[in-house]
Amino acid sequence: MINIKRILCPIDLSPYSGNAVRYALALSRAHDAELILLHCTNGVDAEEELRLLISSLFKQIAASDLIGPRWRAVAAPADAVDEEIMRRAQQERVDLIVMRSRRRPHRAALLGSTAESVCRSAPCPVLVMHNDEREFVSDELKVDLQRVLVAYDFSDYSELALKYGLSIAQEHQAELHLLHVLPPRSVNDPEIAWYPVKGDSAYHTAARRLQRVVPADVHLWCDVKTVISEGNAYREILNYAEKNEINLISVGAHGAGFGMRALFGSNVDRVLRQASCPVLVARPLKPSVILEESPEFQDVRVNLAKAV
């Protein structure tokens, strides 16, 4: 089982930032983890700006809900937000980043987003949600996960996604859906053949391999469904998640080369942009390094008692 000790949640002045905070608070409570709220700003009075931001974010959260989680808020320079998020995550030895991403029109796909940039290079897994999707955190900050989908392509990256998916499913007693997508037109065996088919079809080979990746003991505590589909990977993942009311999608952070990602977006990017539920981008934990803070932002922390 994965061990989440610290959660980093970037926050900003947008009206939807509070949704990410809700998720981060609920997960920190469920895993007894410390929560670090990060606000990137170039304001003159960073502490006052941070205090006002925290106060506005927590207006909808009862004071009793803040007693359980251990949390603190910090400010950092806003020159390169994505780099600062990754730097802070490594410095604080964070186990999970929780952040929101805006739905962007297709014409803006080439520009990318902070969330997508963080997902590609973060030193730990990243949980991304939108403001108009199926939620698994209640107003009482309770985690209610019913179905977890893992996109699996037999790579090391998808093995990591399976590891996190299994752990989350076990922690919250959720169903585990394991989906492998075959390339288009790879399943072309005729329904009636005049001669015996030599060897196994791509479908049956993938189905057997998919069943073997789930440890036998998992079936004792979790309902596991393995599914083989055919087509464009990101479309099949999105369609399956929508039809089966999936609460969380777990994917590995790899895809096409840089040029292909820049022009068309990888499967992970497209799932992040269009998913009907939060997406967990599984990344390996990187060793932490000692990094110096900018002098003007050293120890900029809000007085929590005044903030809430």
Buried (B, 14 or more C-beta within 10 A) or exposed (E): EBEBEBBBBBBBEEEBBBBBBBBBBBBBBBBEBBBBBBBBBEEEEBBEBBBBBBEBBBEEBEEEBBEEBEBEBBBBBBEEBBBBBBBBBBBBBBBBBBBBBEEEEEEEBEEBBBBBBBBBBBBBBBBBBBBEBBBBBEEEBEBEBEBBBBBBBEEEBBBBBBBBBBBBBBBBEBBBBBBBBBEEEEBEEEEEEEEEEEEEBBBEEBBEBBEEBBEEEBEEEBEBEBBBBBBBBBBBBBBBBBEBEBBBBBBBBBBBEEEEBEEEBBBBBBBBBBBBBBBBBBBEBBEEEEEEBEEEBEEBEBEEEEBB
